[in-house]
Amino acid sequence: MTGVLTTRALNRATLARQLLLEHAELPALDAVTHLCGMQAQEPQEPFIGLFSRLRGFVPAELSELLTGRQVVRTHLMRRTVHLVTAADLLAWRARHDAMLRQRVLGVYRGELDGVDLADLAAAGRKVLADDEPRTMGELARAVADRWPEPGTRALGEMLIAALIPAVQLPPRGLWREKAGARYLPVASWLGREVEPLPSDDADPVGQALVRRYLAAFGPAATADVRAWSGLAGLPAAVSALRDELVVFRDERGRELLDLPDAPRPGPDTPAPVRFLPAFDNAILGYHDRSRIIDDEHKGLSVAGARVVLVDGRVAATWTDADGVVTVDPLRPFTRAERAAVDEQRQAVEAFLTS
């Protein structure tokens, strides 16, 4: 045991790991890799997330990564659409398969009762074998004659979000583009099948996920890892890693794990104002979000609100309309805080209208 970390110390560690303590001199691909992907069900939000993290970020850089097939949009952690690198999707997808099926069944168990999922997957792959991009609804309707009872919503969600590793194709997710979600199998888009899950009781893929999570989110409890990934079955991975990790406690007494050489800035480290996009994983990547957002405001993190960090914590929400960014404080600001928020508001306006 190496001591207790205060909430403020955890906050500064989170900001450092999430590239929010200072703008990073990183290419967008390296940033997406470091962050273990970015939640992206709102297609434009990752651009804002990278603007707030990287020095000199240009939106075209991320668009080119999408069209160049180096990053992809896909259902992965928590069954949510994430922007992840192609390499991480290939390495991680098999480890998420069971969770994805369970989560879709958790919503549509009644509709899908009696459906043989192996048969459904085979039928869906046959439809997609022509490499013609399809929407979720189009794919579901193509197999609905065989399974008319569940309805297209349940069939489509199970096929695309769980049974068939698939990616959303550009132009969806490109800067300032509006397009519906069309899908192709991962193998068709990337030219490679997802990597099979190793038959190893020590869960090497799970170990890699835990290491990567701690690098981007730590120090953290195992409950936080589960909340970020959606994966319940990580005890073997954590057990295998324990000898190489350091252990802390938070002020509530929870055990926190971390990489020994990861940054843990002092609690008095200055934290700049940052504008975060909707559903940013800096907030959603934890079971206990108190390190960055007060309990009374934690509902904002799942409501799709864009938030402003002041002194490292959620202190306001923000919206934009017709190129004008509006900030709604959640608490009174000092004069210095108002000036810092307004300066960053103008920078966000310039980014959104450039």
HELIX and SHEET records of a PDB file:
HELIX    1   1 THR A    7  ARG A   17  1                                  11    
HELIX    2   2 ALA A   28  HIS A   34  1                                   7    
HELIX    3   3 GLU A   45  PHE A   51  1                                   7    
HELIX    4   4 PRO A   59  THR A   67  1                                   9    
HELIX    5   5 MET A   77  ARG A   79  5                                   3    
HELIX    6   6 ALA A   86  LEU A  112  1                                  27    
HELIX    7   7 LEU A  117  LEU A  128  1                                  12    
HELIX    8   8 MET A  136  VAL A  143  1                                   8    
HELIX    9   9 THR A  152  MET A  158  1                                   7    
HELIX   10  10 LEU A  159  LEU A  163  3                                   5    
HELIX   11  11 VAL A  186  LEU A  190  1                                   5    
HELIX   12  12 PRO A  204  PHE A  217  1                                  14    
HELIX   13  13 THR A  222  SER A  229  1                                   8    
HELIX   14  14 PRO A  235  LEU A  241  1                                   7    
HELIX   15  15 ARG A  242  GLU A  244  5                                   3    
HELIX   16  16 ASN A  281  LEU A  284  1                                   4    
HELIX   17  17 ASP A  295  VAL A  302  5                                   8    
HELIX   18  18 ARG A  335  THR A  353  1                                  19    
SHEET    1   A 3 VAL A   4  LEU A   5  0                                        
SHEET    2   A 3 VAL A 246  ASP A 250  1                                        
SHEET    3   A 3 GLU A 255  ASP A 258 -1                                        
SHEET    1   B 3 MET A  38  GLN A  39  0                                        
SHEET    2   B 3 VAL A  81  THR A  85 -1                                        
SHEET    3   B 3 VAL A  71  HIS A  75 -1                                        
SHEET    1   C 2 ALA A 166  GLN A 168  0                                        
SHEET    2   C 2 TYR A 183  PRO A 185 -1                                        
SHEET    1   D 4 ARG A 274  LEU A 276  0                                        
SHEET    2   D 4 ARG A 306  VAL A 310 -1                                        
SHEET    3   D 4 ARG A 313  ALA A 321 -1                                        
SHEET    4   D 4 VAL A 324  PRO A 329 -1                                        
END                                                                             
